[in-house]
Amino acid sequence: MNKSSIFYLITFIFIFASVSVILAFLWLIEYDQQNYTKELNTKYSLIANTRLLQFNGVISESEFQEQTKNYKMVLIEDPKEIRYVIFRGEVLDQAQTTTGLIKIITLDRQIFLSIIYEGKLYLYKDKDYQAYRYFIIKAIAVGVILMLIVLYIFIIRKLKPLKTLKKQIAKFAENKLDEISNVSSGNDEISQVADAFYKAIMQIKKLNQSRQFFIRNIMHELKTPITKGLITLEMLEDNKYKERLTNIFNRLEILINEFAAIEQITSGAAFINRKKYNILDIIDEAKEIAMSDDRNVQISVQESFYINVDFKLFTTAVKNMIDNGIKYSDNRMMQIYITKEHLCFKNKGNELGNSLEHYTQAFTQGMKQKDSFGLGLYIVNTILESHNLKFDYEYRDGYNFFYFKNLQNIILKD
């Protein structure tokens, strides 16, 4: 059990309370036994001494009866019963006086007072002795402990839905909305929280479905005129205007695919196509999509390796880095360094005016066009986060260095 959990805390509190109650009742029993023993000793001492005074003629029988009338001590006269008590009983205490011998005897949960005077035995039975009082204290202690146990079980059962709710929240964090169910089981506060959480999830699902439907419809409607435009261009003669229009339509199609990548990530479907790919194949595909060649992009490879990624998404991230690297460089050139520690994108140019975090926000625009990265770095950072990678930046000796770090998280062993 996690020591920081509320279940551990409640268990500790109940164990502490139970131990405290047991110790308190043990002390109470011991204390009561000592007090009651003192009371009995005082009573028996008074009765025995008074009886011995009566035997010695100091006081009369009537005076003895008057002094002991509040004590229910019955004289036993049956010889068989006397022998049974004397031979079977246990002597708790005894005292020798100048006139006689006094003993306190217990037998069958009863107390007897024995007085021997001038060789004659007088045996009294204490009708007032409360043998049951310790049993009552113990019964109360057991009752309190049982009540604490029942209360503990009741509270744990009431808090048990918290564990289920925690699992549901974990599913929500993993975007498994379809696996979330309503764990509410009553009208208490925990059930109300669980019910409110489930209703919120249902509302989020509806909003997600509406958003996905809207975005996919827009992308579909945009692709239709682009496709028609490309088909129409094929019917025209080759010239510089046709080439420009073709590049524009292709660029629009690439942008729509990037928006589709954003929608895929934000909808939680980013890993449905994660497979094994060679890093060089991804770089080559990104170069082709970015419509760049070896004159603009130089690649340095320590060694080739395989990674577990969504090909379309990861290629989009690399393509955006190539686009930005060429667009914002002073010489329209960039270099890509490939190692098992990181991917590095290097270009010559001005240092970023703000921190990298500023440019990885959606629709970030700088004061100048060269400071404007729009959605490019936002898409890159979002894709890297979805692959458990880190996006980093440094400026050194007139060059910008952008890094895809923690590649160990996606590199596959040969």
C-alpha positions in Angstrom: 0.0 0.0 0.0 1.3 3.5 -0.9 2.3 5.2 2.3 1.1 8.6 0.9 -2.4 7.2 0.1 -5.5 8.1 2.1 -6.2 4.3 2.6 -2.8 3.9 4.3 -3.6 7.0 6.5 -7.0 5.7 7.5 -5.6 2.2 8.2 -2.9 3.7 10.4 -5.4 5.9 12.3 -7.7 2.9 13.0 -4.8 0.7 14.0 -3.5 3.4 16.3 -7.0 4.0 17.7 -7.5 0.2 18.3 -4.2 -0.2 20.1 -4.9 2.9 22.2 -8.3 1.5 23.2 -6.8 -1.9 24.1 -4.1 -0.3 26.2 -6.6 2.1 27.9 -8.9 -0.8 28.8 -6.0 -2.9 30.1 -4.9 -0.1 32.3 -8.5 0.4 33.4 -8.9 -3.3 34.3 -5.6 -3.2 36.2 -6.5 0.0 38.0 -10.0 -1.3 38.9 -8.6 -4.6 40.1 -6.2 -2.8 42.4 -8.9 -0.5 43.8 -11.4 -3.3 44.2 -8.7 -5.4 46.0 -8.0 -2.5 48.4 -11.7 -2.2 49.1 -12.1 -5.9 49.8 -9.0 -6.0 52.0 -10.3 -3.0 54.0 -13.7 -4.6 54.3 -12.4 -8.0 55.3 -9.9 -6.5 57.7 -12.7 -4.5 59.4 -15.0 -7.6 59.7 -12.2 -9.9 60.9 -10.9 -7.5 63.5 -14.4 -6.7 64.7 -15.2 -10.4 65.0 -12.0 -11.0 67.0 -12.8 -8.1 69.3 -16.2 -9.7 69.8 -14.6 -13.1 70.5 -12.3 -11.4 73.1 -15.3 -9.8 74.8 -14.3 -6.3 73.9 -17.6 -5.7 72.1 -20.9 -7.5 72.3 -22.6 -9.5 69.5 -25.1 -6.8 68.9 -22.3 -4.2 68.5 -20.6 -6.6 66.0 -23.8 -6.9 64.0 -24.3 -3.1 64.1 -20.8 -2.4 62.8 -21.0 -5.0 60.0 -24.6 -4.6 59.0 -23.7 -3.0 55.7 -21.6 -6.0 54.6 -23.3 -9.1 53.3 -21.1 -11.7 55.0 -22.9 -15.0 55.6 -21.6 -17.5 58.1 -21.3 -21.0 56.7 -22.2 -23.7 59.2 -22.3 -26.8 57.0 -19.2 -28.8 57.7 -19.1 -30.4 54.2 -19.2 -27.0 52.6 -16.5 -25.7 55.0 -14.2 -28.6 54.2 -14.8 -28.1 50.5 -13.8 -24.4 50.6 -10.8 -25.0 52.9 -9.3 -27.8 50.9 -10.3 -26.7 47.3 -10.0 -22.9 47.7 -7.0 -20.7 46.9 -5.7 -18.5 49.6 -5.3 -14.9 48.2 -4.0 -13.3 51.4 -3.6 -14.1 55.1 -2.7 -12.3 58.3 -1.6 -13.5 61.7 -2.7 -11.5 64.7 -2.1 -11.9 68.4 -5.6 -13.4 68.8 -6.2 -15.3 65.6 -5.4 -16.2 61.9 -7.3 -14.5 59.1 -7.4 -15.8 55.5 -9.1 -14.6 52.3 -10.0 -17.6 50.1 -11.4 -17.7 46.5 -13.3 -20.7 45.0 -15.6 -20.9 42.0 -15.5 -17.1 41.4 -16.6 -16.4 45.0 -14.7 -15.0 48.0 -14.6 -16.4 51.6 -13.3 -15.0 54.8 -11.7 -17.5 57.2 -11.1 -16.6 60.9 -9.4 -19.1 63.2 -9.8 -18.2 66.9 -8.6 -20.5 69.6 -8.4 -23.4 67.2 -12.0 -23.0 66.0 -12.7 -22.1 62.3 -15.3 -19.5 61.3 -16.0 -19.3 57.6 -17.9 -16.4 56.0 -19.1 -16.1 52.4 -19.1 -12.6 50.8 -22.5 -12.2 49.1 -21.5 -8.7 47.9 -18.5 -9.8 45.8 -18.8 -8.7 42.2 -16.9 -11.3 40.1 -18.6 -10.1 36.9 -17.3 -6.6 37.0 -14.0 -7.5 35.1 -16.0 -9.4 32.5 -18.2 -6.4 31.8 -15.1 -4.2 31.3 -13.6 -6.7 28.9 -17.0 -7.1 27.1 -17.1 -3.3 26.7 -13.5 -3.3 25.4 -14.3 -6.0 22.8 -17.5 -4.1 21.8 -15.5 -0.9 21.2 -12.9 -2.8 19.2 -15.5 -4.5 17.1 -17.2 -1.2 16.5 -13.9 0.3 15.3 -13.4 -2.6 12.9 -16.9 -2.3 11.5 -16.4 1.5 11.1 -13.1 0.9 9.4 -14.6 -1.6 6.9 -17.5 0.8 6.3 -15.2 3.8 5.6 -12.9 1.7 3.3 -15.9 0.5 1.3 -17.1 4.1 1.0 -13.7 5.2 -0.2 -13.2 2.1 -2.5 -14.7 3.9 -5.5 -11.8 6.4 -5.4 -9.5 3.6 -6.7 -11.9 2.9 -9.6 -12.2 6.7 -10.2 -8.4 6.9 -10.3 -8.3 4.3 -13.0 -10.9 6.1 -15.0 -8.9 9.3 -14.7 -5.8 7.5 -15.9 -7.8 6.3 -19.0 -8.9 9.9 -19.6 -5.2 10.9 -19.4 -4.4 8.3 -22.0 -7.4 9.6 -24.1 -9.2 6.2 -23.8 -12.6 8.0 -23.5 -14.5 5.0 -24.9 -13.3 2.8 -22.0 -14.6 5.1 -19.3 -17.7 4.1 -17.5 -19.8 5.7 -14.7 -18.5 4.3 -11.3 -21.0 6.3 -9.2 -22.7 4.0 -6.7 -24.7 6.2 -4.3 -25.5 9.8 -3.2 -22.3 10.5 -1.2 -19.7 13.1 -2.2 -17.4 10.5 -3.9 -20.3 9.2 -6.0 -21.3 12.7 -6.9 -17.7 13.5 -8.0 -17.6 10.3 -10.1 -20.9 11.1 -11.7 -19.8 14.7 -12.5 -16.6 13.3 -14.0 -18.4 10.9 -16.2 -20.8 13.6 -17.4 -17.8 15.8 -18.2 -16.2 13.0 -20.2 -19.4 12.5 -22.2 -19.5 16.2 -23.0 -15.8 16.1 -24.0 -16.5 13.1 -26.3 -19.4 15.0 -28.0 -17.2 18.1 -28.4 -14.3 15.9 -29.8 -16.6 14.2 -32.3 -18.1 17.5 -33.4 -14.6 19.0 -33.8 -13.3 16.0 -35.7 -16.3 16.0 -38.0 -16.0 19.7 -38.7 -12.2 19.6 -39.3 -12.4 16.5 -41.5 -15.2 18.0 -43.5 -13.3 21.2 -44.1 -10.2 19.3 -45.2 -12.2 17.2 -47.5 -13.9 20.2 -49.1 -10.5 21.9 -49.5 -8.9 18.9 -51.1 -11.6 18.7 -53.7 -10.8 22.1 -55.4 -7.0 21.5 -55.1 -7.4 18.2 -56.9 -9.5 19.8 -59.6 -6.9 22.5 -59.9 -4.1 20.0 -60.4 -6.1 18.1 -63.0 -6.9 21.3 -64.8 -3.2 22.3 -64.8 -2.3 19.1 -66.5 -4.3 20.2 -69.5 -2.3 23.5 -69.9 0.9 23.9 -71.8 4.1 23.8 -69.8 5.3 27.3 -68.8 6.5 29.2 -65.8 2.9 30.1 -64.7 1.9 26.5 -64.8 4.9 25.6 -62.7 4.1 28.3 -60.1 0.5 27.2 -59.9 1.5 23.6 -59.5 3.8 24.5 -56.7 1.1 26.5 -55.0 -1.5 23.7 -55.2 1.1 21.2 -54.0 2.0 23.6 -51.1 -1.7 23.9 -50.2 -2.0 20.1 -50.2 1.0 19.8 -47.9 -0.5 22.4 -45.5 -3.8 20.5 -45.4 -1.9 17.3 -44.6 -0.2 19.3 -41.7 -3.5 20.3 -40.4 -4.6 16.7 -40.6 -1.5 15.8 -38.6 -2.5 18.3 -35.9 -6.0 16.9 -35.8 -4.6 13.4 -35.5 -2.4 14.3 -32.6 -5.0 16.4 -30.7 -7.7 13.7 -31.2 -5.4 11.1 -29.5 -4.9 8.9 -32.5 -1.2 9.8 -32.9 0.1 6.2 -32.5 -2.2 4.1 -34.5 0.5 3.7 -37.3 3.6 3.5 -35.2 6.0 1.0 -36.9 9.6 0.3 -37.5 11.3 2.7 -40.0 14.9 3.5 -41.0 15.9 7.0 -40.0 17.3 7.7 -43.4 14.1 6.7 -45.1 12.3 9.3 -43.0 14.9 12.0 -43.8 14.6 11.3 -47.5 10.8 11.4 -47.5 10.9 14.7 -45.6 13.3 16.2 -48.2 11.1 15.1 -51.0 8.0 16.6 -49.4 9.8 19.8 -48.7 10.9 19.8 -52.3 14.5 20.3 -51.4 17.7 18.6 -52.7 21.3 18.1 -51.8 22.1 21.7 -52.8 20.0 22.9 -49.9 20.3 20.1 -47.4 23.4 18.3 -46.3 23.1 15.2 -44.2 25.8 13.8 -41.9 25.2 10.3 -40.5 27.2 8.5 -37.9 25.3 5.3 -38.3 21.9 4.2 -39.6 19.3 2.9 -37.2 15.6 2.0 -36.9 13.0 3.9 -34.9 9.5 3.2 -33.8 7.4 6.2 -35.0 4.3 7.2 -36.9 5.9 7.7 -40.4 3.6 10.4 -41.5 3.8 12.5 -38.4 7.5 12.2 -37.8 8.2 12.9 -41.5 6.1 16.1 -41.1 8.2 17.2 -38.1 11.4 16.7 -40.1 9.9 18.4 -43.2 9.0 21.5 -41.1 12.5 21.7 -39.7 13.9 21.6 -43.3 11.5 24.2 -44.4 12.3 26.6 -41.6 16.0 25.8 -41.8 16.2 26.8 -45.5 13.7 29.7 -45.3 15.4 31.5 -42.4 19.0 30.8 -43.3 21.3 33.4 -44.7 22.6 31.1 -47.5 19.5 28.9 -48.2 21.4 26.0 -46.8 21.0 23.7 -43.8 22.7 20.6 -42.3 21.2 17.6 -40.6 23.4 15.6 -38.2 22.1 12.1 -37.3 23.2 10.3 -34.2 21.7 7.9 -31.7 21.6 10.7 -29.1 19.8 13.3 -31.2 18.9 14.8 -34.6 20.5 18.2 -35.1 19.2 20.8 -37.6 21.8 23.5 -38.2 21.5 26.7 -40.3 23.3 30.0 -40.5 21.3 33.0 -39.5 20.1 35.3 -36.8 19.4 34.1 -33.2 15.8 33.6 -32.2 14.4 36.8 -30.6 12.5 34.9 -27.9 12.8 31.5 -26.2 12.0 28.3 -28.1 8.9 27.9 -25.9 7.6 31.1 -27.4 7.8 29.8 -30.9 6.3 26.4 -30.1 3.0 28.0 -29.3 0.3 27.8 -32.0 0.1 30.8 -34.4 3.1 32.6 -32.9 4.0 35.6 -35.0 7.1 37.8 -34.5 7.5 41.5 -35.2 9.3 40.7 -38.4 8.7 38.0 -40.9 12.0 36.3 -40.1 10.8 35.9 -36.6 7.5 34.3 -37.7 7.3 30.5 -37.4 3.5 30.3 -37.5 2.4 26.7 -37.0 5.6 25.0 -38.1 7.4 24.7 -34.8 4.1 24.2 -32.9 3.5 21.1 -35.1 7.1 19.9 -34.6 7.0 20.2 -30.8 3.5 18.6 -30.6 4.7 15.6 -32.7 7.9 15.2 -30.6 5.9 15.3 -27.3 3.6 12.6 -28.6 6.7 10.5 -29.2 8.3 11.3 -25.8 11.0 13.3 -27.4 12.4 16.7 -26.4 12.7 19.8 -28.7 15.7 21.9 -27.8 17.6 24.9 -29.3 20.9 26.7 -28.9 22.7 29.5 -30.8 26.5 29.2 -31.3 29.0 31.0 -33.6 26.4 32.5 -35.8 24.5 29.2 -36.3 21.1 28.0 -35.1 21.0 24.5 -33.7 17.7 22.7 -33.3 17.7 19.3 -31.6 15.3 16.3 -31.4 16.6 14.8 -28.2 16.0 11.5 -26.2 16.0 9.4 -29.3 16.6 6.4 -27.1 12.9 6.4 -26.4 12.1 5.4 -30.0 15.3 3.7 -31.2 14.7 -0.1 -31.8 17.4 -2.6 -31.2 18.8 -4.5 -34.2 
